[in-house]
């Protein structure tokens, strides 16, 4: 199953669970306040049958605005937020970037794509995992790097939980990347001490890169 399919299935399942939970909470609050389906439906401008379907989690097309209004009518405040979850889909630029990186590897180096972190229930995965005798490194490709702090924090957590010897951050040789690296200066050098050119030399020779590094290709 591709990353795109997994992301779609994950989002669909989470959406259904959220609709079920919100529907139950609206129904519970409505009954607690002795409000009828007709009273709440009329206040929200929807039919009793539509409200009943929402309460049972059977209205996947219900808008966030409508759910928020229903919550307010029965005395609830609807809160929603997004936070880091599973692996996002890849764009064509990221796929091409990983392809260029793979072509620089010695044939003896093993490559695996989309490797889940070894924690039960953890939805994160490495874009790639390379390994040789006695070593393994996580590979992350960013086709359009932006927030250095968020990126460094995310990779540090994945390294901590991913049981690897280091992380290789692969970036495209573009004007945006040059501007990004110029802006971060030496702030990421501690986390990625091995120069990218040296990383590629060692991987091309079939040996461990010796530590984390930023590779621009």
DRENDREN-432897 format. One line per field, with one value per residue: residue in one letter; x, y, z of N, C-alpha, C in turn. Coordinates in Angstrom, 2 decimals. Layout:
REM residues N
kenu	A, ...
nX	X, ...
nY	Y, ...
nZ	Z, ...
caX	X, ...
caY	Y, ...
caZ	Z, ...
cX	X, ...
cY	Y, ...
cZ	Z, ...
REM end
This chain:
REM residues 217
kenu	X, X, X, X, X, X, X, X, X, X, X, X, X, X, X, X, X, X, X, X, X, X, X, X, X, X, X, X, X, X, X, X, X, X, X, X, X, X, X, X, X, X, X, X, X, X, X, X, X, X, X, X, X, X, X, X, X, X, X, X, X, X, X, X, X, X, X, X, X, X, X, X, X, X, X, X, X, X, X, X, X, X, X, X, X, X, X, X, X, X, X, X, X, X, X, X, X, X, X, X, X, X, X, X, X, X, X, X, X, X, X, X, X, X, X, X, X, X, X, X, X, X, X, X, X, X, X, X, X, X, X, X, X, X, X, X, X, X, X, X, X, X, X, X, X, X, X, X, X, X, X, X, X, X, X, X, X, X, X, X, X, X, X, X, X, X, X, X, X, X, X, X, X, X, X, X, X, X, X, X, X, X, X, X, X, X, X, X, X, X, X, X, X, X, X, X, X, X, X, X, X, X, X, X, X, X, X, X, X, X, X, X, X, X, X, X, X
nX	0.85, 0.59, 2.12, 0.34, -2.17, -2.21, -2.19, -4.62, -6.47, -5.93, -6.65, -9.37, -10.38, -9.83, -11.42, -13.99, -14.12, -14.01, -16.37, -18.24, -17.73, -18.24, -20.92, -22.12, -21.59, -23.03, -25.64, -25.83, -25.59, -27.84, -29.98, -29.46, -30.16, -32.81, -33.76, -35.51, -35.26, -36.52, -36.55, -33.82, -32.98, -34.53, -33.49, -30.95, -31.42, -31.84, -33.18, -35.03, -34.31, -31.80, -30.31, -30.53, -29.03, -26.53, -26.03, -25.70, -23.38, -23.52, -23.34, -21.27, -20.80, -21.30, -20.63, -17.87, -18.63, -21.40, -21.42, -20.17, -22.08, -24.26, -23.17, -22.96, -25.66, -26.62, -25.15, -22.38, -18.90, -17.19, -14.01, -11.14, -8.09, -4.94, -2.23, 1.11, 1.20, 0.89, 2.84, 3.15, 1.85, 3.96, 5.37, 6.01, 8.53, 9.85, 9.94, 11.60, 13.91, 14.67, 15.21, 17.47, 19.28, 19.43, 20.69, 23.26, 24.29, 26.42, 26.31, 26.31, 25.08, 22.18, 18.83, 15.74, 12.43, 10.07, 9.94, 8.51, 8.69, 10.07, 8.00, 5.17, 2.08, 2.96, 2.81, 4.71, 7.31, 10.40, 11.56, 13.36, 15.60, 18.88, 21.44, 24.33, 26.99, 26.68, 25.67, 23.12, 21.11, 18.66, 16.82, 15.74, 13.89, 13.53, 11.83, 11.28, 12.53, 11.71, 10.92, 13.40, 13.78, 11.51, 11.89, 14.39, 13.72, 11.76, 13.26, 15.14, 13.56, 12.69, 15.10, 15.75, 13.72, 13.88, 15.85, 18.45, 21.70, 22.13, 20.94, 20.24, 19.70, 18.23, 18.40, 17.26, 19.29, 18.76, 17.73, 16.10, 16.91, 19.58, 19.17, 17.80, 19.77, 21.68, 20.32, 19.96, 22.54, 25.10, 23.51, 22.44, 24.57, 25.57, 23.78, 24.04, 26.84, 28.58, 29.91, 28.00, 29.14, 31.14, 29.59, 28.34, 30.61, 31.50, 29.26, 29.13, 31.32, 30.50, 30.48, 29.82, 28.38, 29.33, 28.13, 25.47, 24.26, 23.80, 22.73, 23.05, 21.69
nY	-1.19, 2.22, 5.33, 7.42, 6.09, 5.00, 7.33, 8.48, 6.51, 6.53, 9.14, 9.06, 7.12, 8.36, 10.62, 9.50, 8.44, 10.79, 12.08, 10.27, 10.57, 13.33, 13.44, 11.77, 13.29, 15.63, 14.60, 13.61, 15.96, 17.32, 15.68, 15.82, 18.39, 18.32, 18.80, 18.62, 16.77, 18.19, 20.82, 21.52, 21.00, 22.86, 25.25, 25.12, 25.11, 22.78, 19.54, 17.19, 14.57, 14.85, 15.88, 13.70, 11.80, 12.99, 12.87, 10.16, 9.71, 9.43, 11.19, 12.06, 14.29, 16.48, 19.80, 21.54, 24.00, 23.64, 21.63, 23.01, 24.98, 23.41, 22.37, 24.71, 25.34, 23.32, 23.82, 23.37, 23.90, 23.62, 22.37, 22.21, 20.92, 20.51, 18.18, 16.78, 13.71, 10.73, 9.49, 11.82, 12.22, 11.83, 14.24, 14.71, 15.86, 15.12, 12.34, 12.16, 13.27, 11.40, 9.32, 10.26, 10.29, 7.57, 6.53, 7.26, 5.51, 2.81, -0.44, -2.45, -1.45, -1.63, -0.74, 0.43, 1.51, 3.83, 3.01, 1.93, 3.30, 1.48, 1.17, 0.17, 1.07, 3.57, 5.98, 7.12, 7.11, 6.31, 8.02, 6.63, 3.86, 3.08, 0.60, -1.22, -3.46, -3.75, -1.16, 1.40, 3.89, 6.45, 7.99, 11.08, 13.03, 16.29, 18.26, 20.94, 22.74, 24.51, 25.47, 25.47, 24.90, 23.37, 21.22, 20.19, 19.43, 17.48, 15.52, 14.89, 13.64, 11.43, 10.16, 9.48, 7.65, 5.84, 3.86, 4.02, 4.76, 7.30, 10.22, 11.07, 13.91, 14.78, 17.12, 19.15, 20.52, 23.52, 27.01, 27.71, 25.86, 26.66, 29.20, 28.47, 26.97, 28.94, 30.64, 29.13, 28.76, 27.81, 26.51, 23.96, 22.34, 20.87, 18.76, 17.58, 16.66, 15.62, 16.53, 16.97, 16.22, 14.49, 12.47, 11.42, 10.47, 8.42, 6.72, 6.09, 4.51, 2.35, 2.24, 3.09, 6.31, 7.52, 9.32, 11.68, 13.76, 16.49, 16.21, 17.56, 17.34
nZ	0.00, -0.85, 0.34, -0.09, -0.13, 2.46, 4.03, 3.25, 4.10, 6.84, 7.53, 6.87, 8.66, 11.12, 10.85, 10.81, 13.41, 14.88, 14.09, 15.14, 17.90, 18.34, 17.58, 19.53, 21.81, 21.30, 21.27, 23.89, 25.38, 24.45, 25.36, 28.08, 28.61, 28.12, 25.53, 22.48, 19.35, 17.31, 18.31, 18.55, 15.94, 14.48, 15.50, 14.47, 11.80, 10.35, 9.44, 11.56, 10.99, 9.81, 11.95, 13.68, 12.28, 12.39, 15.14, 15.39, 14.10, 11.35, 9.29, 7.22, 5.63, 7.13, 7.99, 9.54, 10.52, 10.92, 12.89, 14.94, 15.43, 16.26, 18.59, 20.15, 20.41, 22.10, 24.30, 24.20, 23.49, 20.57, 19.91, 17.87, 16.59, 14.91, 14.87, 14.84, 13.07, 11.31, 8.49, 5.86, 2.47, -0.44, -2.64, -6.20, -6.46, -4.12, -4.38, -6.64, -5.57, -3.59, -5.33, -6.70, -4.61, -3.93, -6.17, -5.72, -3.94, -2.97, -4.49, -2.53, -0.33, 1.58, 0.88, 2.07, 1.69, 3.15, 5.99, 8.92, 12.26, 15.01, 17.07, 18.71, 17.39, 16.63, 14.14, 12.56, 10.03, 8.39, 5.49, 4.05, 4.69, 5.18, 5.22, 6.37, 7.14, 10.45, 10.83, 10.50, 9.01, 9.19, 6.58, 5.47, 3.27, 2.09, 0.01, -0.09, 2.07, 5.09, 7.92, 10.10, 12.85, 13.56, 11.81, 12.65, 15.25, 14.77, 13.41, 15.35, 17.29, 15.82, 15.40, 18.01, 18.61, 16.57, 16.49, 15.18, 13.79, 13.04, 11.22, 7.90, 6.19, 3.28, 0.75, -2.01, -4.66, -4.88, -5.25, -3.10, -1.15, -0.76, 0.31, 2.62, 4.05, 4.37, 6.04, 8.38, 9.16, 11.35, 13.12, 12.90, 12.73, 14.87, 15.16, 12.72, 11.93, 9.93, 6.84, 3.84, 1.32, 2.11, 3.24, 0.94, -0.43, 1.25, 1.33, -1.35, -1.50, -0.17, 2.60, 6.09, 6.72, 8.95, 10.68, 11.34, 8.69, 6.32, 3.12, -0.03, -3.14
caX	0.00, 1.42, 1.98, -0.88, -3.31, -2.21, -2.59, -6.06, -7.19, -5.74, -7.48, -10.78, -10.71, -9.85, -12.59, -15.18, -14.12, -14.32, -17.80, -18.96, -17.56, -18.95, -22.35, -22.55, -21.54, -24.17, -26.86, -25.83, -25.87, -29.23, -30.85, -29.21, -30.87, -34.22, -34.08, -35.96, -34.64, -37.15, -36.14, -32.42, -32.91, -35.08, -32.55, -29.77, -31.85, -31.76, -34.31, -34.82, -33.61, -30.38, -29.72, -30.43, -27.90, -25.31, -25.84, -25.28, -22.14, -23.85, -23.42, -19.88, -20.71, -21.61, -19.53, -17.34, -19.45, -22.66, -21.15, -19.90, -23.36, -25.04, -22.58, -23.35, -27.11, -26.85, -24.30, -21.01, -17.96, -16.43, -12.60, -10.47, -6.71, -4.14, -0.93, 1.87, 0.69, 1.59, 3.64, 2.38, 2.11, 5.13, 5.16, 6.90, 9.88, 10.45, 10.24, 12.77, 15.05, 15.07, 15.77, 18.83, 20.10, 19.64, 21.64, 24.62, 24.68, 27.14, 25.38, 26.27, 24.28, 20.77, 17.87, 14.33, 11.64, 8.90, 10.14, 7.90, 9.50, 9.80, 7.20, 3.80, 1.10, 3.57, 2.49, 5.82, 8.15, 11.50, 11.42, 14.21, 16.51, 20.03, 22.18, 25.46, 27.41, 26.80, 25.19, 21.89, 20.79, 17.39, 16.93, 14.58, 14.00, 12.69, 11.94, 11.13, 12.74, 11.24, 11.10, 14.56, 13.59, 10.54, 12.51, 15.41, 13.04, 11.11, 14.27, 15.75, 12.64, 12.69, 16.35, 15.65, 12.79, 13.99, 16.91, 19.39, 22.99, 22.11, 19.93, 20.71, 18.70, 18.52, 17.77, 17.56, 20.23, 17.94, 17.91, 15.44, 17.77, 20.74, 18.69, 17.48, 21.01, 22.33, 19.57, 20.17, 23.95, 25.71, 22.61, 22.15, 25.82, 25.75, 22.96, 24.46, 28.26, 29.35, 29.59, 27.25, 30.01, 31.80, 28.56, 28.18, 31.84, 31.52, 28.18, 29.52, 32.34, 29.87, 30.75, 28.98, 28.69, 30.05, 27.35, 24.39, 24.71, 22.86, 23.19, 22.39, 21.92
caY	0.00, 3.41, 6.35, 8.17, 5.30, 4.90, 8.62, 8.64, 5.58, 7.01, 10.33, 8.66, 6.44, 9.35, 11.47, 8.77, 8.38, 12.13, 12.31, 9.45, 11.16, 14.61, 13.14, 11.28, 14.39, 16.52, 13.93, 13.54, 17.31, 17.64, 14.96, 16.33, 19.67, 18.04, 19.44, 17.65, 16.83, 19.25, 22.12, 21.77, 21.06, 24.13, 26.31, 25.01, 25.21, 21.47, 18.67, 16.25, 13.38, 15.20, 15.95, 12.34, 11.16, 13.58, 12.33, 8.76, 9.65, 8.94, 12.33, 12.42, 15.57, 17.57, 20.75, 21.95, 25.12, 23.12, 20.94, 24.03, 25.61, 22.46, 22.34, 25.92, 25.27, 22.43, 24.24, 22.87, 24.62, 22.68, 22.73, 21.33, 21.30, 19.52, 17.95, 15.81, 12.34, 9.75, 9.90, 12.48, 11.74, 12.43, 14.87, 14.20, 16.36, 14.32, 11.02, 12.32, 13.53, 10.11, 8.54, 10.73, 9.85, 6.12, 6.26, 7.55, 4.47, 1.63, -1.58, -3.31, -0.82, -2.02, 0.35, 0.13, 2.73, 3.94, 2.05, 2.40, 3.28, 0.23, 1.40, -0.26, 2.14, 4.80, 6.12, 7.72, 6.21, 6.92, 8.02, 5.52, 3.33, 2.45, -0.18, -2.04, -4.35, -3.12, 0.21, 1.74, 5.31, 6.89, 8.98, 11.95, 13.93, 17.50, 18.91, 22.39, 22.98, 25.83, 25.76, 24.71, 24.43, 22.27, 20.10, 19.60, 18.78, 16.26, 14.52, 14.46, 12.69, 10.20, 9.46, 8.92, 6.53, 5.00, 2.84, 4.18, 5.35, 8.69, 10.64, 11.79, 14.82, 14.97, 18.32, 19.38, 21.61, 24.60, 28.32, 27.68, 25.14, 27.51, 30.24, 27.81, 26.64, 30.19, 31.21, 28.36, 28.89, 26.68, 26.05, 22.54, 21.59, 19.92, 17.59, 16.98, 17.05, 15.12, 17.27, 16.20, 15.62, 13.34, 11.43, 10.78, 9.74, 7.18, 5.84, 5.62, 3.48, 1.22, 2.21, 3.95, 7.73, 7.92, 10.21, 12.37, 14.81, 17.08, 15.94, 18.37, 16.75
caZ	0.00, -0.97, 1.37, -0.37, 0.30, 3.92, 4.58, 3.00, 4.99, 8.21, 7.70, 6.83, 9.91, 12.21, 10.65, 11.25, 14.89, 15.39, 13.88, 16.12, 19.23, 18.40, 17.53, 20.85, 22.77, 21.03, 21.71, 25.35, 25.89, 24.12, 26.29, 29.43, 28.72, 27.79, 24.26, 21.49, 18.03, 16.53, 18.84, 18.18, 14.48, 14.02, 15.86, 13.59, 10.43, 9.70, 9.77, 12.66, 10.50, 9.63, 13.28, 14.20, 11.60, 12.94, 16.48, 15.27, 13.33, 10.01, 8.37, 6.92, 4.94, 8.06, 8.01, 10.83, 10.97, 11.43, 14.15, 15.95, 15.76, 17.06, 19.92, 20.88, 20.71, 23.25, 25.41, 24.08, 22.64, 19.76, 19.73, 16.93, 16.32, 14.20, 15.48, 14.04, 13.10, 10.50, 7.35, 4.82, 1.12, -1.07, -3.93, -7.23, -6.22, -3.06, -4.95, -7.49, -4.68, -3.03, -6.42, -6.94, -3.48, -4.04, -7.24, -5.24, -2.98, -3.46, -4.61, -1.34, 0.72, 1.51, 0.93, 2.28, 1.68, 4.02, 7.07, 10.16, 13.47, 15.75, 18.27, 18.45, 17.29, 16.13, 12.72, 11.83, 9.24, 7.66, 4.03, 3.63, 5.69, 4.55, 6.21, 5.97, 8.22, 11.77, 10.91, 9.79, 9.10, 8.66, 5.52, 5.33, 2.12, 2.14, -1.29, 0.07, 3.51, 5.54, 9.34, 10.55, 14.22, 13.55, 11.11, 13.52, 16.37, 14.28, 13.10, 16.61, 17.91, 15.05, 15.67, 19.36, 18.65, 15.38, 16.63, 14.08, 14.18, 12.67, 10.25, 6.73, 5.66, 1.86, 0.23, -3.43, -4.96, -5.42, -4.63, -1.79, -0.22, -0.44, 1.22, 3.89, 4.74, 4.75, 7.16, 9.62, 9.55, 12.07, 14.18, 12.74, 12.56, 15.97, 14.91, 11.45, 11.90, 8.79, 5.62, 2.86, 0.31, 2.73, 3.36, -0.36, -0.73, 2.05, 0.85, -2.67, -1.31, 0.49, 4.04, 6.91, 6.62, 10.16, 11.52, 10.66, 7.79, 5.38, 1.77, -1.05, -4.46
cX	0.89, 1.18, 0.69, -2.10, -3.38, -2.66, -4.09, -6.87, -7.10, -6.63, -8.96, -11.21, -10.78, -11.06, -13.87, -15.26, -14.51, -15.80, -18.64, -18.92, -18.35, -20.46, -22.87, -22.58, -22.70, -25.46, -26.96, -26.18, -27.32, -30.20, -30.70, -29.97, -32.34, -34.67, -34.46, -35.18, -35.20, -36.69, -34.73, -32.27, -33.42, -34.12, -31.33, -30.13, -31.71, -32.94, -33.96, -34.02, -32.12, -29.67, -29.54, -29.24, -26.56, -25.01, -25.36, -24.00, -22.34, -23.98, -22.00, -19.72, -21.01, -20.39, -19.09, -18.17, -20.76, -22.45, -20.88, -21.19, -24.23, -24.50, -23.01, -24.81, -27.38, -25.89, -22.89, -20.18, -17.12, -15.00, -11.96, -9.05, -6.03, -2.80, -0.22, 1.35, 1.53, 2.34, 2.77, 2.66, 3.35, 4.73, 6.20, 8.34, 10.59, 10.82, 11.49, 14.03, 15.57, 15.71, 17.21, 19.77, 20.42, 20.67, 23.08, 25.13, 25.45, 26.17, 25.28, 25.42, 22.81, 19.88, 16.47, 13.57, 10.45, 8.93, 9.54, 8.87, 9.10, 9.10, 5.76, 2.86, 1.64, 3.37, 3.64, 6.63, 9.29, 11.16, 12.23, 15.09, 17.64, 20.82, 23.32, 25.82, 27.59, 26.33, 23.90, 21.55, 19.40, 17.63, 15.63, 14.82, 13.03, 12.87, 11.83, 11.29, 12.34, 11.62, 12.22, 14.36, 12.63, 11.13, 13.53, 14.78, 12.40, 12.14, 14.96, 14.87, 12.62, 13.99, 16.30, 14.82, 13.02, 15.05, 17.82, 20.67, 23.06, 21.04, 20.62, 19.56, 19.08, 17.70, 18.13, 18.51, 19.47, 18.25, 17.27, 16.30, 18.97, 20.34, 18.38, 18.75, 21.76, 21.64, 19.83, 21.62, 24.49, 24.77, 22.29, 23.41, 26.05, 24.97, 23.38, 25.93, 29.05, 28.95, 28.92, 28.12, 30.72, 30.83, 28.43, 29.42, 31.86, 30.44, 28.49, 30.57, 31.79, 30.11, 29.83, 29.37, 29.35, 29.30, 26.29, 24.95, 23.58, 23.44, 22.38, 22.72, 20.87
cY	1.24, 4.36, 7.12, 7.41, 5.20, 6.20, 8.84, 7.76, 6.05, 8.21, 10.00, 8.02, 7.43, 10.27, 10.79, 8.69, 9.72, 12.44, 11.52, 10.12, 12.47, 14.38, 12.67, 12.40, 15.37, 15.90, 13.91, 14.91, 17.70, 16.97, 15.48, 17.63, 19.56, 18.78, 18.36, 17.81, 18.00, 20.63, 22.47, 21.89, 22.38, 25.28, 26.31, 25.13, 23.92, 20.63, 17.77, 15.04, 13.65, 15.27, 14.57, 11.61, 11.70, 13.00, 10.89, 8.60, 9.19, 10.07, 12.81, 13.78, 16.76, 18.51, 21.06, 23.09, 24.63, 22.42, 21.94, 24.72, 24.70, 22.37, 23.53, 25.88, 24.41, 22.72, 23.70, 23.81, 23.59, 23.20, 21.73, 21.83, 20.17, 19.39, 16.87, 14.39, 11.42, 10.36, 10.59, 11.87, 12.44, 13.11, 14.35, 14.64, 15.54, 12.93, 11.10, 12.53, 12.24, 9.23, 8.96, 10.27, 8.36, 5.77, 6.54, 6.49, 3.35, 0.44, -2.46, -2.72, -1.17, -0.79, -0.19, 1.45, 2.66, 2.91, 2.59, 2.38, 2.08, 0.43, 1.06, 0.94, 3.46, 4.88, 6.70, 6.67, 7.00, 6.95, 6.87, 5.07, 2.63, 1.71, -0.95, -2.92, -3.56, -1.68, 0.39, 3.21, 5.58, 7.98, 9.76, 12.92, 15.09, 18.24, 20.43, 22.75, 24.40, 26.10, 24.89, 24.13, 23.25, 21.03, 19.41, 18.86, 17.47, 15.16, 14.00, 13.43, 11.37, 9.43, 8.79, 7.65, 5.51, 3.92, 2.87, 4.82, 6.83, 8.96, 11.39, 12.60, 15.14, 16.14, 18.51, 20.55, 22.72, 25.92, 28.35, 26.98, 25.98, 28.61, 29.67, 27.54, 27.90, 30.80, 30.46, 28.44, 27.64, 26.06, 24.56, 21.69, 20.57, 18.64, 16.85, 17.31, 16.64, 15.90, 16.38, 15.53, 14.39, 12.18, 10.68, 9.98, 8.39, 6.21, 5.29, 4.53, 2.26, 1.12, 3.19, 5.42, 8.28, 8.87, 10.89, 13.48, 15.32, 16.92, 16.78, 17.78, 17.24
cZ	0.00, 0.20, 1.20, 0.13, 1.82, 4.55, 4.42, 3.95, 6.44, 8.48, 7.72, 8.15, 11.08, 12.07, 11.12, 12.77, 15.48, 15.23, 14.87, 17.50, 19.36, 18.40, 18.88, 21.88, 22.56, 21.52, 23.23, 25.95, 25.61, 25.10, 27.71, 29.67, 28.32, 26.52, 23.24, 20.19, 17.22, 16.99, 18.40, 16.66, 13.94, 14.31, 14.94, 12.12, 9.65, 10.15, 10.95, 12.20, 10.29, 10.97, 13.88, 13.58, 12.14, 14.31, 16.45, 14.45, 11.91, 8.99, 8.05, 6.24, 5.86, 8.16, 9.44, 11.40, 11.57, 12.77, 15.27, 16.38, 16.62, 18.48, 20.75, 21.29, 21.92, 24.40, 25.38, 23.21, 21.90, 19.58, 18.79, 16.71, 15.56, 14.89, 14.69, 14.19, 12.24, 9.33, 6.30, 3.45, 0.57, -2.36, -4.92, -7.00, -5.15, -3.57, -5.81, -6.66, -4.07, -4.11, -6.71, -5.84, -3.60, -5.10, -6.83, -4.27, -3.67, -3.51, -3.36, -0.21, 0.51, 1.68, 1.16, 2.34, 2.61, 5.15, 8.36, 11.33, 14.32, 17.08, 17.95, 18.46, 16.77, 14.62, 11.91, 11.08, 8.64, 6.18, 3.45, 4.78, 4.94, 5.62, 5.55, 7.14, 9.51, 11.85, 10.11, 10.06, 8.52, 7.63, 5.42, 4.19, 2.26, 0.83, -1.20, 1.54, 3.90, 6.99, 9.91, 11.95, 14.27, 12.89, 12.00, 14.69, 15.95, 14.02, 14.37, 17.31, 17.16, 15.26, 17.04, 19.38, 17.53, 15.42, 15.41, 14.61, 13.84, 11.63, 9.12, 6.17, 4.22, 1.32, -1.24, -3.61, -5.66, -4.71, -3.25, -0.76, 0.18, 0.53, 2.59, 4.68, 5.18, 5.98, 8.47, 10.08, 10.20, 13.10, 14.09, 12.64, 13.67, 15.75, 13.64, 11.20, 10.66, 7.54, 4.57, 1.82, 0.86, 2.90, 2.04, -0.76, -0.02, 1.58, -0.54, -2.62, -0.58, 1.98, 4.77, 6.73, 7.87, 11.07, 10.69, 9.78, 6.90, 3.98, 0.79, -2.42, -5.46
REM end
